[in-house]
Every structure is written in structure tokens, then in C-alpha cells.
Amino acid sequence: MGESVDAQQQETMLLLTPYKMGNFNLSHRLVMPPMTRQRSWNNIPQPHAALYYSQRATKGGLIITEATVISEAGRGYQDTPGIWSKEQVEAWKPIVDAVHAKGGFIFCQIWHVGRASTYEYQPNGQAPISSTSNVLKPQLQANADEAAKFSPPRRLRTDEIPQIVNQYRLAARNAMEAGFDGVEIHGAHGYLLDQFMKDHINDRTDQYGGSLQNRCRFALEVVEAVASEIGADRVGLRLSPYADYLDSGDSDPTALGIYMAESLNKCGILYCHMVEPRMKLAEESFETTESLLPMRKAFKGTFIVAGGYDKDDGNKAVAENRTDLVAFGRLFLSNPDLPKRFEVNAPLTKHNRNTYCLPDPVVGYTDYPFLEDTA
């Protein structure tokens, strides 16, 4: 009996052990991942976000912001933050400062939704852009009673792609100006970069379509542009090769994941953040024989896994060297002091799905209790 308790304690500690991620000395291996909250009115980050992020900040802990839009045309949801304007950059500064005041690190996830948008979010009511002109079928989203409908997209012309790459580069520069420690490029979940990478969506015949190399070209050009702008040691990329979210399936997700992991080594970026195959859809977790292990082995930088983790299987993933860091989304949402709760083995507060994307600046946002409040 004593032996298994010791083994268990040792495992428990692994998630709470320090880790050196490039130039960042992390005090534990729990990461707060990007979670869309839709509380940035008119796409401008609000003061309540400073409280929200600082509540979840720990000395030497890593936070990745909610997906933050790189341009006006990159929007697809109401009240998501942007980082394309001076006003947005200024609004982010006190939020970043609040995390830094607690000794935490914060990366900005930069995002373009591509075809997951409608005319109303587009400048002058134009068509959203994508790798394809095929419209995305209606999707049921958080807090919604009926499926969201999308407008028919416009296939991006080959000569327009450098302009979009440049928007990512400028967003990364803006993030540095706002004081962020780095950026995570959103290449997952059926948004713009994923629309190019996945063969269920990309039906192009130019150098950005067809072969695996061609489909990944755009994402890798973005990574290179951002890395050359702010330094590869401040850049991460999020990928979800196995996900079908927003109709983003691929015929060979393992080959896609390995190819991207190997290509990222050439860019020398800081980390790769991958979503587990069991999270094929946004909410449900599936039993699967597929694994991120081949990508973990292929990628030379820091590897972060996400997707339905709890304390025990997060520990196990680190113990078995399947990852360096583990992202806990819903658990961080409802337990602002998650590392502390893991440390003292305290009970966890359950998240409330109905309040994920309320516009309220407090409810379901900054009102989740801390341990001392529940004692």
C-alpha cells in the first residue's frame, strides 16, 4: 500500500515540477489554454479581462489568451478581442501587466477565422476568405439554441496570400508592443490556417493546394513571418490534425501532424500545442487508438497537449514523457487557483457551460470561487 501512495505522490508532483521552456522558467507544467469568452465589446479588450487573467496567473505559470483577431476581416464571432488597431494594443497593456504583476507569463493567440464568418462581420459586407469557395454548413455553438449559419466564402487568390501573412506578422508585432511574452498562432479547429491544411476543405489547384506540402505552405509561411518579426523563441503554434471541428477533417491526420512537427523544427519555434485525437469535436471526448506520440517524437521544441485532461491523466502524460506541458481549459475556467488545488488535492469546482460566452463582465467569468472562499 505504502509503495503505491509514494508512486502516486511522485506522479502528483510531476505536473507541479519546474520546466524550462526556451528562455521562460516555468514553475509548473499546467497551461491555461485559449478559450473564447466573447466579452471584448466592439473587439476591444476590457478592464474585466485584467481581473480574469490575473486571477488565473501564478508565478512562473503560462497563460495563452483567448483567440485574438488579426484583422477586421478575421472576425467571426461577437465581441472577440482584436490586436490590429492601436486602441486594441493599448487596451491589452493593463491586462498583460496584471499577469506580469503576479509573476506569470502570457502569450497572445493570434487568429483569423477564414470562412467561419458572415457578411455582417466583414468590412463592407464582403465575402469571408478561405482556401475554398465552399460554404461551411450551419454549426451549433456554445450557448446557442439554434445552429449558426455562415456566408459563402471567397477563395483567396494566390497573389493575396502574402497580404494575409503580413497581417499575422503585424499582429505579432502589436502583441510585442502590448507587452506579451510571445504569440501562439491559431492553426487549429477549422479556422483559416486549418482550412488550408486539411484536404476535406482545401480544393485548390495552385501551390497552396493538392499535396500535403502545398496545403501546409500557407501556415508555415505565417510561422516564418511571425518568427522573423518577433523571434522564433517567442512563437508557438496550435494544431488539431485529428479534429473535425467546423468540418475540418483530413484523410491522413497523422501524416499532417508529423509533417507540420518536422517542418516547425526548421523554423525553430518555441512550442507546438496540439489537441488530442479524442477531442474530434469541440465538446465530446471519444475513445480512439490514435495518439499524438508520433508528433511529440518528431517535434524538437516544447510540446503542449490539450483536450479533456484531468489531474491524473495530465500527470500520467508528463510521467510517460508524452508531453512537456498540459493545457487545462475548463478546469482553469472554473478553478482560478488550479495549480494550488492540484497541490493540496482540493476538490474542483465544476464549470458552467451556460455562462461560457455571456457578455456579462462577472458572471461565469470572474466569479468562480478560490479555495479560501470555499473553506
Steps between C-alpha positions, in 0.01 A plus 500: 500500500775743605679453169202595284434809713862609451476435128179697488652793689799499268267511200294775658812708534607463135232737373619746762870472420692785332566497128725716284316600183766676295576821692195461725546336840164344575429404860248230405368322190137613501409730213186710471407458132309735269125513575266730309300705753329769283526778756714744298235751403549637148808274472683705765638315804331626817624575853315193634739283296788622720328354806406178317854426380677618817272275712639205302860621495770337714867579541668314214170379353411522129174652375398513135229756427168439336521505120577858395415620152774628268280717275148630465433232235630229734193521727222244518353537848357783703723690742821303454816708561720627221860615475503684168441856628689741725197518731501121544874494571453766771206306648709182526783671693335509847383138453854383423633712788254337743633153410862614518433659842432148630817364339316319221573473127235580240495424127247646258326252272465663157208393285318531170173307471502478118167364376354460852348845462212694348458814290406697815849454648677590177609851397243637252301176527742316273539121481720331764826359363612137499697237310172411329173652382299219663272627775527361853183320603309638803660416838363491854720715727533564873195659667301491174157344453520491124783426258713792383492559124800615298527708183649350183875570504724627223800294398813702582699579185861381495629858478298604807655246736811711583266778624340262749841368609594863563189550718619219727846657512359842594273343764807335654684831500199665667497224763861581584411867528218410740760326718415134432774243556428336167228393260327176417383473140155340479534221243225278640127433514393573145607866485695662217836320522326167565277564196816494291663203674205258494416317177127477584487879455788604276409439135759734346710428192772762557814460712284521815290194417525134407803337664556501877799732453289745298211499748738573790688774311280789615516406870877459483540835320303659787721328759816616322375857464401523866824336616712739296300797637514423874750211532428128471562467875174688562278307258270203547252334263178322589391209281213251504581248224233254614215744565191519280388826660340736242515218242881499512571131447807362326554166328836440673523704821807313629701585187383861528602523867843344443571713191415819692705394804806432284455821300472705821841369607650687203340823625628427854187626673456480877208261527237295324158477668295204375144391564450133585333272241233416759367856466374460143214740573498807722331350806500122497794272557519172304678171556774477238810299417664805340763689695713815493811296582639504142479884501648518848796292378539704180490847657819626665360794698259508794190287447165596656198269493136603539167325494295371791786460747449464873765495773569126485534453126687831473752366750518172315570678170796682657618187685502299176678783317212541255510874557686780679198709599126435532223749420191493723221712351174445682679422827687835487177676413318381812803474730705819478747354753532165321873435572435560871202261496710234330775552757277455807271250326196725555163434338438676169215734410295386200487733199165636383471466124201736487713796607803443271419776255262730686584867443489549880831634639468294821261206472675182388816704462652647815254357754634144527614441861854470634588236758491748787147605395376141520668415831 
